Each structure stands twice: as structure tokens, then as C-alpha cells.
Amino acid sequence: MRRSFLSLLRVSSFRTSSRSFASRWRAEKRERAQIAMQSPETPKIVIDLSLTHGVTLRETRILANQIQLIYDSNLNHASPVHRMITSYDENSLLWKEMSKGFRHSLKNIPIDFRHDDFWTIFENNLSNLIYLSPDSPNDLVDVNDSKVHVLGGIVDHQINKCVSSNRASSHKVATAKLPILEHFSTQKSYSTVLSINQERSLYLFKYLIACRRTEVLEIG
């Protein structure tokens, strides 16, 4: 009986220690992301929520989940980027759905939430913005960390032709698309529309360009 009690005590102590370690580890990752946000050298990636009006509950939940994935990805990455979400509304359905997926209050996580639209925030430096849109006539031939890359907060399965590119053009912001078809095997069919949680693809293309790889990638 005593041996059984001691075994249970050890298991309980181990579980408590594991939870404590995991909590400290998450806190350290949040702090690292927070420090990265404060540095002017950290690349900025903006998610524009001004395009989310009129979306369905299902689409809202998908978008909220993608933002959760973005948050997790940034915490786990060795070099966190400065993630900014613009045009957000604390009274919106999206904000309520997002709140369900986070351990902490949204105001206390390392994401730069802004009520203002991106064109207002960067009104004095719009020439430094690049709005990523699958409808852009321009290929993104280089990824410059000094540029601010903007992604439309649109669920990736939605067919909204030119919505993001028109939004950018209306504010005289340059657009570009990832040259997906140029870098992936032509033997398979690929969508040129990426969800917002796949924005790390920017850095895949940056790597390819830096290495001057001209061969076709065989994926999958």
C-alpha cells in the first residue's frame, strides 16, 4: 500500500513539474516574440481585416483558426516576425471566435492589433507596402525584410476575384503574387491562393532566390 502511494506521489510530482516547465517554456516564447515586435529590424507582416465584412459564421471560424495557427507558428519559430492585424473590431464575431482559441486575453499576446486600417497606419510610407494578391500582375521576385507585406484576411476557399488587389490599388499600394507555378512542378495542379497562415511561404521563396535555384521543385 505504501509503495503504491509513493508511486502515485512520484507521478503527481512529475506531472506538476512537466506542467510548470511547459508553462515557463510558453512564457519564454511569448517574451521572445514580444521583443521581436519591438525591434524596427524585425520584418512586418500585416493581416488586413477590412475585407471580412459580410462573411459567414463558418468562414469566420476558419479565419479565426488560421489566425490561431499564425500565432502558434510565430511562437515556435526561431526568428519571430512582427505580426500586425489591422481593422479589427472587438465587438465583431471574428474577435469572439478568436477569443475562444487563445489561452490568454487577445490583448496580452504578441500580436500587434490595430483598430485603424493599414493605409492609415502607414499613410506616410505607403510606397514601402506590398499587398500580396493572387490577382496581381506582378511576381514577387524578391523578399525584402524592410518592406511591409500585407495579406488580405480572406478565407482561402472564397472566390473573390480582384478584391484584395482592388483594395490595394485604391490606396496606391503596390501588389505582387507569389510565383507559385514558376517554382512548383508543372505535373501537378496548385492553387495560387494561399491562406493567411501560409505566409511563411514568403521566406521559402526568399531562400530559393538567395540560392539562385532555377530548377523546378518536385513537391509531394
N, C-alpha and C positions, 0 to 999 in steps of 0.2 A: 504493500500500500504506500509506504514511504517512498519507494523507488518510483512508483507511478506518479506520485505528487511532485517529486523532483524533476521528472521528465517533463511534466506539464509546465512547471515553472521555467525550465530552460526554454521550451518552445515559446512561451509567452514573452520571455525576455528577448529572445531572438526576433520575434515579430515586432516588438516595440522598438528595438534597435534598428531594424530594417526600415520601419516607417519613419523614424527620426532621420535616418540617413537620406532617404528618398526626399523628405521634406527639405532638408538642407541643400540637397542637390538641385531641386527645382528652384529654390530661392537664389542660389548662386547663378543659375542660368538666367533667371529673370533680371538679376542685377547686371549681368554681362550685357544683355540686350538693352537694358536701360542706359548703361554707359555708352553703348554704341550709338544710341539715339541722340546723345548729347554732343557727339563729335561732328563737326562740319565736314569731315573727310568721309563719313560713312555714306555709301550710296543710298539714295532715297527711291522708294517705290511707293507710288500713290494709288489707292483704290478709290475711284470716283463713284460715289453712290447717288449722284444726281440723276442716274438713268434707271433707278429702281422703282419709280412711281408706277403704280398700276400692276405690279407683278402679283402672281397668285400666291396663296399660302404655301403650296408645295415648292414653288420657285424661291420663295423667301427662306424656307427651311434649308434648301440646297445651298443657297448663297451663304447663310449663316454657318453651315457646316464647312464650306470652303474657307471662310474667314477663320474658323477654328483651326483648320489644317495649316493655314498660313502662320498662325500664331505658334503652333506646335513646331512647325518647320524652322521658324526663326530661332526659337529657344534652343533647339537641338543642333543648330548649325554653328560651326566653329567661328564663322565671321558673320554675325547678325547684321542685317541691313536696317535702315531707318524706315519702318513701315508707317505710312500715314493713311488714314481713312478720312476722306472729306465728304461734306454734305450729309453728315449723319444727323439723325433726329432721335433723341432719347424717348420720344413718345411713339416712335414707329414700331410696326410689327417686327421688322428686322431686328431692331435693338432688343426687343423682348425675347426673340428666338435666340439671338446671340448670347444673351444673359444666361440662358439655360445650360449652355455648353461650357462655361468657364468656371473654374474653381473659385476665382476671386472676382471682385467687382470689376466691371469693364474699365472703370476709371483708374484702377490700380495696376493694370497690366501694361507691359511695354509695347503699346501700340499708340501712335500719335493720332488721337481722334480730334477732328476739327469740324465745327458746325459749318464753317464757310466753304464755298465752292473752291475747287483747285485754282480756277482762273482769278479768283480774288486773292487767295493766299500768295500766289506767285505773280501778281499783276505787274510787278516791276521787273520780272525776269521770265516772261513767257517764252522767250527765244531759247531758254535752257530746258524747256519741256519737250518730251517726245511722247505722244499718245499712241500706244500700241493698239492697232486695229487690223483685223484680217482684211478689211476693205481698202486699206491704204495702197496707193500705187508704188510706194517706196519700200524697198527692202532694208531691214536693219543690218547694215554691213559691218557695224562695229558697236560695241557696248562700252560707252564712256561713263565711268563712275561719277563724273562731275555732272552728268545730265540727270534730270529727274524723269523717271519713266512712269507714265500714268496708264492704268488699266481700268477699263470700264467695268463697274460692278454689275455685270450681266451674266445670268446663268448660261453656261456654255452650250446647252442644247437649244436655246432660243434662237429663232431665225429672225434677227433684227438687222436687215441689210442696211449698212452705212450709218447706223445710229451712232456708234462711237466716233467714226471718222467725221460725221457731220457736226457732232458736239465739239470736237477739237477744232475743226475748220471755222466754226462760228466764233471762236475766240482766238483765231490766228495762231493756233498751236500746231507745230509740225506733227505729222503722223508717220508711222512705219509699221511694217509687219515682219514677223519672224520668217526668214526664208526656209520654211519647213520642207517644202517639196524639193528644194535645191539640195538639202542635206540628208534627206532620208531616201531609202531605196524606192525606186520608181516601180518596183514589182508589187508593191502593196499600196493600198489606199489609205491616206492620212487626212485627218481634218486639219484645216489651217486655223481653226478656232481653238484657243486654249482657255481652260478655266483659270480663274484668278489665282488658285493655289498652285498653278504650274509656272508661276512667273520666274522660278529659278532656272527655267529654260534659257532665260537671258544669259546666264552665266555659262551654260553649256555652249551656246554659240560664241560667247567671248573666248572660251577655251579653244574652240575649233579655229577661230580666226587667228588667235595668237600662235597656234601651232602650224598655221598655213596648211591645214589639211584640205586637200582638194578631192580626195576620193569620196565616193558615195558611202554613207554609213549603212550597214546592214543591221537593222533593228528587228529583234524578235525572230 
